[in-house]
Amino acid sequence: MKLLVADDSKVYRQMLRMLLEQWNYEVLLAQDGEEALRILESEDAPRLAILDCVMPGLSGPEVCQAIRQRKQNYVYIVLLSSNGEQSDVMKGFELGADDYLRKPFEELELQARLKVGDRIIRAQQELIEAREALHFEATHDAMLRLWNRGAVIELLTKELVRSVRSHDPISVCIADIDFFKRVNDTYGHLTGDEVLRRVAARMTETLRGYDMVGRYGGEEFLMVLPGCTEEQAGDVVERVRQAICRDPIVTTPKKIEISASFGISQWRTGMEIADLLHHADVALYRAKNSGRNRVEMGATAAEIESSLVYPTHTNA
């Protein structure tokens, strides 16, 4: 584990470095508070720190205060104090220090304090990882590992707010695997599940890094395409269509030719999210009704007016 030693005494810095490296810590050194703060605010910063109470510029307690005010990974901080610096120690605890040692210190005492900090940091990391795993499970489709319907709609809502504020275009696309019911009926649901996984992988591999895709329901997918007009979205989605149908999906017992149909809609002033999605769904129905394995954009007024009587395209 990385550990920062900040002390204006070169003797103490080198002494602590030699000692801590014997205990298998990766040691970084700072000679004043400003340098210590830069290191602790850097990417992949140490999670353990030993700070001298009195240093040029920022003191140890002031570094504590600056670190506690940020929203980054927790750093376990041990203050070093000399006789006559007890008021600095108390200030350090008030500003977020976790422990302190008085100079000169016993090696075993320092090692014991650092082991406590090590355990706390590792326990906190395990809690963070568990929380992130729970969040992932709550927002992702268990089989496809894509965003689930609720999560992708929430992402669309946030992107729409951002697009309206920045006056950037945004489009969505609803995709539906062609004749997917036939795949399930012919080869079984396990093979159908594998087809879904492969199609999802081809979509995510082809989309731009900042696009979002989630499982919209069954064999339907919703793509959120920031910064795209309908025409620009059409270019992106056409690449996805080609990626899906270019090669058969190899499963047991055979290779399966697969394709998908796509409906695109661009957000326009006055639209609600329900309108945006409905227009994409109408365009998707047109793609299905026009031969499948194609990309259609927009919805005419006549289509919107008559869309309530359209038959469902699910599994078609």
TASUL-V719237 format. One record per backbone hydrogen bond with DSSP energy under -0.5 kcal/mol. CO is the residue of the C=O (numbers start at 1). NH is the residue of the N-H. E is the energy in kcal/mol with one decimal. If there is no record, write none. Layout:
co:CO nh:NH e:E
co:CO nh:NH e:E
//
This chain:
co:1 nh:26 e:-2.0
co:2 nh:47 e:-0.7
co:2 nh:48 e:-0.8
co:3 nh:28 e:-2.6
co:4 nh:6 e:-0.5
co:4 nh:50 e:-3.2
co:5 nh:7 e:-0.5
co:5 nh:30 e:-2.3
co:6 nh:52 e:-2.4
co:8 nh:10 e:-0.7
co:9 nh:13 e:-2.4
co:10 nh:14 e:-2.5
co:11 nh:15 e:-2.4
co:12 nh:16 e:-2.8
co:13 nh:17 e:-2.2
co:14 nh:18 e:-2.3
co:15 nh:19 e:-2.0
co:16 nh:20 e:-3.0
co:17 nh:21 e:-2.4
co:18 nh:22 e:-1.2
co:19 nh:23 e:-0.8
co:20 nh:25 e:-2.1
co:21 nh:24 e:-1.4
co:25 nh:27 e:-0.8
co:26 nh:3 e:-2.6
co:28 nh:5 e:-2.9
co:30 nh:7 e:-2.1
co:32 nh:36 e:-2.0
co:33 nh:37 e:-2.5
co:34 nh:38 e:-2.1
co:35 nh:39 e:-2.1
co:36 nh:40 e:-2.4
co:37 nh:41 e:-1.5
co:39 nh:42 e:-1.1
co:42 nh:45 e:-0.9
co:47 nh:76 e:-3.0
co:48 nh:4 e:-2.4
co:49 nh:51 e:-0.5
co:49 nh:78 e:-3.0
co:50 nh:6 e:-2.8
co:51 nh:80 e:-2.7
co:52 nh:60 e:-0.5
co:53 nh:55 e:-0.6
co:53 nh:60 e:-1.7
co:56 nh:33 e:-1.4
co:56 nh:58 e:-0.5
co:58 nh:33 e:-0.6
co:59 nh:63 e:-2.1
co:60 nh:64 e:-2.2
co:61 nh:65 e:-2.2
co:62 nh:66 e:-2.1
co:63 nh:67 e:-2.3
co:64 nh:68 e:-2.4
co:65 nh:69 e:-1.2
co:67 nh:70 e:-1.0
co:75 nh:77 e:-0.6
co:76 nh:49 e:-2.3
co:77 nh:98 e:-2.2
co:77 nh:99 e:-1.5
co:78 nh:51 e:-2.7
co:79 nh:101 e:-2.7
co:80 nh:53 e:-2.8
co:81 nh:103 e:-3.7
co:82 nh:85 e:-1.9
co:85 nh:88 e:-0.6
co:85 nh:89 e:-1.7
co:86 nh:90 e:-2.4
co:87 nh:91 e:-2.1
co:88 nh:92 e:-2.3
co:89 nh:93 e:-2.3
co:90 nh:94 e:-2.1
co:91 nh:95 e:-1.7
co:92 nh:97 e:-2.9
co:93 nh:96 e:-1.0
co:99 nh:79 e:-2.7
co:101 nh:81 e:-2.5
co:106 nh:110 e:-2.2
co:107 nh:111 e:-2.6
co:108 nh:112 e:-2.4
co:109 nh:113 e:-2.3
co:110 nh:114 e:-2.4
co:111 nh:115 e:-2.1
co:112 nh:116 e:-1.8
co:113 nh:117 e:-2.0
co:114 nh:118 e:-2.9
co:115 nh:119 e:-2.4
co:116 nh:120 e:-2.3
co:117 nh:121 e:-2.6
co:118 nh:122 e:-2.4
co:119 nh:123 e:-2.6
co:120 nh:124 e:-2.5
co:121 nh:125 e:-2.3
co:122 nh:126 e:-2.2
co:123 nh:127 e:-2.0
co:124 nh:128 e:-2.5
co:125 nh:129 e:-2.6
co:126 nh:130 e:-2.3
co:127 nh:131 e:-2.5
co:128 nh:132 e:-2.6
co:129 nh:133 e:-2.2
co:130 nh:134 e:-2.2
co:131 nh:135 e:-2.4
co:132 nh:136 e:-2.5
co:133 nh:137 e:-2.4
co:134 nh:138 e:-2.0
co:135 nh:139 e:-1.4
co:136 nh:140 e:-1.2
co:139 nh:148 e:-2.5
co:141 nh:145 e:-2.3
co:146 nh:141 e:-3.3
co:147 nh:215 e:-2.6
co:148 nh:152 e:-2.7
co:149 nh:153 e:-2.1
co:150 nh:154 e:-1.9
co:151 nh:155 e:-2.4
co:152 nh:156 e:-2.2
co:153 nh:157 e:-2.4
co:154 nh:158 e:-2.1
co:155 nh:159 e:-2.6
co:156 nh:160 e:-2.6
co:157 nh:161 e:-2.0
co:158 nh:162 e:-2.1
co:159 nh:163 e:-2.6
co:160 nh:164 e:-2.5
co:161 nh:165 e:-2.1
co:162 nh:166 e:-2.2
co:163 nh:167 e:-1.2
co:163 nh:168 e:-1.6
co:169 nh:227 e:-1.8
co:170 nh:267 e:-2.6
co:171 nh:225 e:-2.9
co:172 nh:265 e:-2.4
co:173 nh:175 e:-0.5
co:173 nh:223 e:-3.2
co:174 nh:263 e:-2.2
co:175 nh:221 e:-2.5
co:176 nh:261 e:-2.7
co:177 nh:180 e:-0.9
co:179 nh:183 e:-1.2
co:180 nh:184 e:-2.1
co:181 nh:185 e:-2.8
co:182 nh:186 e:-2.3
co:183 nh:187 e:-2.8
co:183 nh:188 e:-0.6
co:184 nh:188 e:-1.7
co:188 nh:192 e:-2.0
co:189 nh:193 e:-2.6
co:190 nh:194 e:-1.8
co:191 nh:195 e:-2.3
co:192 nh:196 e:-2.3
co:193 nh:197 e:-2.2
co:194 nh:198 e:-2.4
co:195 nh:199 e:-2.7
co:196 nh:200 e:-2.6
co:197 nh:201 e:-2.2
co:198 nh:202 e:-2.3
co:199 nh:203 e:-2.2
co:200 nh:204 e:-2.4
co:201 nh:205 e:-2.2
co:202 nh:206 e:-1.2
co:203 nh:206 e:-0.5
co:203 nh:207 e:-2.3
co:208 nh:211 e:-1.4
co:212 nh:224 e:-3.1
co:213 nh:147 e:-1.1
co:214 nh:216 e:-0.6
co:214 nh:222 e:-2.6
co:217 nh:220 e:-2.7
co:219 nh:177 e:-1.5
co:220 nh:216 e:-2.0
co:220 nh:217 e:-1.4
co:221 nh:175 e:-2.9
co:221 nh:223 e:-0.5
co:222 nh:214 e:-2.2
co:223 nh:173 e:-2.1
co:223 nh:225 e:-0.5
co:224 nh:212 e:-2.1
co:224 nh:226 e:-0.6
co:225 nh:171 e:-1.8
co:225 nh:228 e:-1.1
co:229 nh:233 e:-2.9
co:230 nh:234 e:-2.2
co:231 nh:235 e:-1.4
co:232 nh:236 e:-1.8
co:233 nh:237 e:-3.1
co:234 nh:238 e:-2.1
co:235 nh:239 e:-1.4
co:236 nh:240 e:-1.5
co:237 nh:241 e:-2.9
co:238 nh:242 e:-2.4
co:239 nh:243 e:-2.2
co:240 nh:244 e:-2.1
co:241 nh:245 e:-2.0
co:242 nh:246 e:-1.7
co:243 nh:247 e:-0.5
co:248 nh:250 e:-0.6
co:249 nh:251 e:-0.7
co:249 nh:256 e:-2.7
co:251 nh:253 e:-0.6
co:254 nh:251 e:-1.8
co:255 nh:257 e:-0.5
co:256 nh:249 e:-2.9
co:259 nh:178 e:-2.3
co:261 nh:176 e:-2.4
co:262 nh:296 e:-2.4
co:263 nh:174 e:-2.5
co:264 nh:298 e:-2.6
co:265 nh:172 e:-2.7
co:268 nh:271 e:-2.3
co:272 nh:276 e:-2.3
co:273 nh:277 e:-2.6
co:274 nh:278 e:-2.2
co:275 nh:279 e:-2.7
co:276 nh:280 e:-1.7
co:277 nh:281 e:-2.3
co:278 nh:282 e:-2.4
co:279 nh:283 e:-2.2
co:280 nh:284 e:-2.2
co:281 nh:285 e:-2.2
co:282 nh:286 e:-1.9
co:283 nh:287 e:-2.1
co:284 nh:288 e:-2.4
co:285 nh:289 e:-2.8
co:286 nh:290 e:-1.2
co:287 nh:292 e:-2.3
co:288 nh:291 e:-1.2
co:294 nh:262 e:-2.4
co:296 nh:264 e:-2.5
co:300 nh:304 e:-2.5
co:301 nh:305 e:-2.3
co:302 nh:306 e:-1.9
co:303 nh:307 e:-0.9
co:304 nh:307 e:-0.5
co:306 nh:309 e:-1.6
co:307 nh:310 e:-1.5
co:313 nh:316 e:-2.2
co:315 nh:181 e:-0.7
//
